[in-house]
């Protein structure tokens, strides 16, 4: 899966060359850690065993994992090889990454399961924190790999509607809300010309599924 993750990052071109998982002896790691006393107190109160590990979470991100492997206590962390102009490279941790990059890292196991394990994966708001262009490239990466799995997701990224670029009209279902009720209908229910810009048509309200709002008036 790590090889697959690196393939994804390399293919979509966001400046990350590779992702690695470091595996350092606990004693060596904690000697240079700024919060070593706090972590040591947690471990003392929750002794590690072969089937038990301790993870540190910051801003909904798993920063590190402490576990016992082959009788040795180790610390695992994500390390990103960040590239830039003039052959610039810098090793960064997950705390330095954007929400979009972290979200992408969370999506990779789901894509892996759909592609290589032939599973049907459901993802709500797949585009959460991810730029529309990046989301488009990620799904094109998935679409170009032969698989018997299936990816079913909700999204607000209208760029994905563009016909003949990524998703067929019969694969797109729109959600219409009216008077407290929610209804789904297929984009394939409409007669679509091959040259039609579906994204613009959707935003104009031609196919439904667009929120209709009254003017928001500030309360004085």
C-alpha positions as a Python dict, from the first residue, in 0.01 Angstrom:
ca = {
    (1, 'X'): (0, 0, 0),
    (2, 'X'): (294, 234, 67),
    (3, 'X'): (419, 174, -287),
    (4, 'X'): (69, 253, -414),
    (5, 'X'): (62, 574, -207),
    (6, 'X'): (392, 685, -360),
    (7, 'X'): (257, 606, -707),
    (8, 'X'): (-46, 828, -639),
    (9, 'X'): (160, 1119, -505),
    (10, 'X'): (405, 1099, -793),
    (11, 'X'): (128, 1078, -1054),
    (12, 'X'): (-77, 1378, -940),
    (13, 'X'): (223, 1607, -897),
    (14, 'X'): (178, 1804, -574),
    (15, 'X'): (548, 1831, -490),
    (16, 'X'): (578, 1518, -277),
    (17, 'X'): (828, 1270, -418),
    (18, 'X'): (779, 989, -167),
    (19, 'X'): (605, 904, 158),
    (20, 'X'): (786, 682, 406),
    (21, 'X'): (715, 543, 751),
    (22, 'X'): (1013, 583, 980),
    (23, 'X'): (1073, 315, 1243),
    (24, 'X'): (1298, 439, 1524),
    (25, 'X'): (1392, 282, 1856),
    (26, 'X'): (1179, 438, 2129),
    (27, 'X'): (1475, 522, 2351),
    (28, 'X'): (1654, 699, 2064),
    (29, 'X'): (1343, 889, 1961),
    (30, 'X'): (1234, 1002, 2307),
    (31, 'X'): (1584, 1131, 2389),
    (32, 'X'): (1533, 1415, 2137),
    (33, 'X'): (1155, 1458, 2171),
    (34, 'X'): (1020, 1784, 2311),
    (35, 'X'): (726, 1615, 2482),
    (36, 'X'): (915, 1310, 2608),
    (37, 'X'): (800, 1350, 2971),
    (38, 'X'): (433, 1362, 2871),
    (39, 'X'): (462, 1056, 2646),
    (40, 'X'): (661, 862, 2903),
    (41, 'X'): (392, 930, 3166),
    (42, 'X'): (123, 801, 2926),
    (43, 'X'): (318, 483, 2854),
    (44, 'X'): (386, 425, 3225),
    (45, 'X'): (11, 439, 3291),
    (46, 'X'): (-72, 227, 2982),
    (47, 'X'): (202, -37, 2945),
    (48, 'X'): (265, -147, 2585),
    (49, 'X'): (216, -511, 2487),
    (50, 'X'): (243, -702, 2159),
    (51, 'X'): (-124, -635, 2082),
    (52, 'X'): (-139, -280, 2209),
    (53, 'X'): (-2, 47, 2075),
    (54, 'X'): (-29, 415, 2160),
    (55, 'X'): (-93, 683, 1898),
    (56, 'X'): (-51, 1058, 1929),
    (57, 'X'): (-321, 1264, 1754),
    (58, 'X'): (-293, 1636, 1673),
    (59, 'X'): (-549, 1831, 1470),
    (60, 'X'): (-719, 1502, 1369),
    (61, 'X'): (-387, 1369, 1236),
    (62, 'X'): (-205, 1062, 1359),
    (63, 'X'): (136, 1214, 1430),
    (64, 'X'): (308, 901, 1556),
    (65, 'X'): (250, 545, 1672),
    (66, 'X'): (439, 368, 1951),
    (67, 'X'): (429, -11, 1950),
    (68, 'X'): (622, -324, 2044),
    (69, 'X'): (758, -513, 1742),
    (70, 'X'): (954, -835, 1794),
    (71, 'X'): (997, -741, 2158),
    (72, 'X'): (1141, -397, 2075),
    (73, 'X'): (960, -71, 2145),
    (74, 'X'): (961, 152, 1837),
    (75, 'X'): (814, 483, 1717),
    (76, 'X'): (663, 512, 1369),
    (77, 'X'): (603, 843, 1189),
    (78, 'X'): (505, 953, 838),
    (79, 'X'): (790, 1132, 657),
    (80, 'X'): (731, 1325, 334),
    (81, 'X'): (1004, 1400, 80),
    (82, 'X'): (901, 1750, -28),
    (83, 'X'): (1053, 1874, -354),
    (84, 'X'): (1089, 2222, -503),
    (85, 'X'): (1277, 2430, -762),
    (86, 'X'): (1650, 2372, -828),
    (87, 'X'): (1640, 2013, -699),
    (88, 'X'): (1525, 2131, -356),
    (89, 'X'): (1429, 1849, -117),
    (90, 'X'): (1322, 1863, 245),
    (91, 'X'): (1199, 1589, 478),
    (92, 'X'): (879, 1700, 651),
    (93, 'X'): (638, 1542, 897),
    (94, 'X'): (261, 1514, 871),
    (95, 'X'): (216, 1821, 1092),
    (96, 'X'): (369, 2034, 813),
    (97, 'X'): (130, 1907, 544),
    (98, 'X'): (-186, 2080, 424),
    (99, 'X'): (-533, 1948, 506),
    (100, 'X'): (-568, 1846, 140),
    (101, 'X'): (-252, 1633, 146),
    (102, 'X'): (-358, 1467, 471),
    (103, 'X'): (-706, 1403, 332),
    (104, 'X'): (-547, 1246, 25),
    (105, 'X'): (-341, 1021, 249),
    (106, 'X'): (-662, 908, 421),
    (107, 'X'): (-827, 831, 85),
    (108, 'X'): (-544, 610, -43),
    (109, 'X'): (-645, 295, 154),
    (110, 'X'): (-998, 328, 12),
    (111, 'X'): (-868, 357, -344),
    (112, 'X'): (-635, 65, -282),
    (113, 'X'): (-924, -152, -160),
    (114, 'X'): (-1137, -63, -465),
    (115, 'X'): (-855, -130, -713),
    (116, 'X'): (-670, -429, -570),
    (117, 'X'): (-926, -594, -342),
    (118, 'X'): (-1230, -554, -574),
    (119, 'X'): (-1436, -388, -303),
    (120, 'X'): (-1717, -134, -329),
    (121, 'X'): (-1614, 175, -134),
    (122, 'X'): (-1851, 452, -20),
    (123, 'X'): (-1703, 795, 58),
    (124, 'X'): (-1904, 1095, 175),
    (125, 'X'): (-1774, 1431, 46),
    (126, 'X'): (-1468, 1283, -123),
    (127, 'X'): (-1354, 1634, -218),
    (128, 'X'): (-1339, 1760, 142),
    (129, 'X'): (-1030, 1988, 175),
    (130, 'X'): (-905, 1887, -172),
    (131, 'X'): (-868, 2133, -460),
    (132, 'X'): (-1106, 2059, -753),
    (133, 'X'): (-817, 2011, -998),
    (134, 'X'): (-644, 1771, -762),
    (135, 'X'): (-969, 1581, -709),
    (136, 'X'): (-1013, 1552, -1084),
    (137, 'X'): (-661, 1414, -1132),
    (138, 'X'): (-701, 1169, -844),
    (139, 'X'): (-1021, 1024, -991),
    (140, 'X'): (-868, 1012, -1338),
    (141, 'X'): (-579, 816, -1187),
    (142, 'X'): (-833, 573, -1039),
    (143, 'X'): (-1035, 550, -1362),
    (144, 'X'): (-729, 463, -1571),
    (145, 'X'): (-644, 157, -1361),
    (146, 'X'): (-823, -166, -1449),
    (147, 'X'): (-1027, -287, -1153),
    (148, 'X'): (-1338, -487, -1063),
    (149, 'X'): (-1397, -268, -758),
    (150, 'X'): (-1629, 32, -739),
    (151, 'X'): (-1603, 380, -593),
    (152, 'X'): (-1930, 551, -491),
    (153, 'X'): (-1898, 902, -352),
    (154, 'X'): (-2074, 1231, -289),
    (155, 'X'): (-1914, 1556, -404),
    (156, 'X'): (-1969, 1927, -455),
    (157, 'X'): (-1694, 1953, -718),
    (158, 'X'): (-1888, 2049, -1031),
    (159, 'X'): (-1574, 2015, -1246),
    (160, 'X'): (-1630, 1637, -1233),
    (161, 'X'): (-1951, 1682, -1434),
    (162, 'X'): (-1771, 1778, -1755),
    (163, 'X'): (-1887, 1529, -2015),
    (164, 'X'): (-1641, 1305, -2201),
    (165, 'X'): (-1361, 1395, -1958),
    (166, 'X'): (-1406, 1162, -1663),
    (167, 'X'): (-1753, 1041, -1557),
    (168, 'X'): (-2038, 925, -1783),
    (169, 'X'): (-2385, 1081, -1738),
    (170, 'X'): (-2528, 745, -1625),
    (171, 'X'): (-2274, 742, -1341),
    (172, 'X'): (-2395, 1078, -1205),
    (173, 'X'): (-2692, 1111, -970),
    (174, 'X'): (-2814, 1449, -848),
    (175, 'X'): (-2972, 1521, -512),
    (176, 'X'): (-3278, 1746, -503),
    (177, 'X'): (-3414, 1880, -173),
    (178, 'X'): (-3763, 2025, -155),
    (179, 'X'): (-3989, 2093, 147),
    (180, 'X'): (-3783, 1871, 372),
    (181, 'X'): (-3772, 1579, 126),
    (182, 'X'): (-3468, 1446, -59),
    (183, 'X'): (-3493, 1290, -405),
    (184, 'X'): (-3228, 1139, -634),
    (185, 'X'): (-3240, 1139, -1013),
    (186, 'X'): (-2993, 1036, -1278),
    (187, 'X'): (-2827, 1284, -1511),
    (188, 'X'): (-2891, 1022, -1778),
    (189, 'X'): (-3264, 1110, -1759),
    (190, 'X'): (-3188, 1423, -1963),
    (191, 'X'): (-3111, 1442, -2334),
    (192, 'X'): (-2750, 1558, -2349),
    (193, 'X'): (-2564, 1671, -2658),
    (194, 'X'): (-2202, 1556, -2683),
    (195, 'X'): (-2077, 1915, -2705),
    (196, 'X'): (-2283, 2040, -2410),
    (197, 'X'): (-2101, 2177, -2107),
    (198, 'X'): (-2277, 1986, -1831),
    (199, 'X'): (-2111, 2179, -1551),
    (200, 'X'): (-2249, 2511, -1677),
    (201, 'X'): (-2591, 2355, -1737),
    (202, 'X'): (-2599, 2219, -1383),
    (203, 'X'): (-2498, 2551, -1229),
    (204, 'X'): (-2775, 2719, -1434),
    (205, 'X'): (-3027, 2482, -1273),
    (206, 'X'): (-3102, 2288, -1593),
    (207, 'X'): (-3083, 1946, -1424),
    (208, 'X'): (-3196, 2029, -1071),
    (209, 'X'): (-2998, 1957, -758),
    (210, 'X'): (-2898, 2324, -715),
    (211, 'X'): (-2992, 2493, -385),
    (212, 'X'): (-3249, 2771, -423),
    (213, 'X'): (-3197, 3034, -156),
    (214, 'X'): (-3365, 3357, -63),
    (215, 'X'): (-3156, 3666, -16),
    (216, 'X'): (-2974, 3662, 317),
    (217, 'X'): (-3060, 3980, 505),
    (218, 'X'): (-2841, 4074, 803),
    (219, 'X'): (-3018, 4114, 1136),
    (220, 'X'): (-2967, 4461, 1279),
}
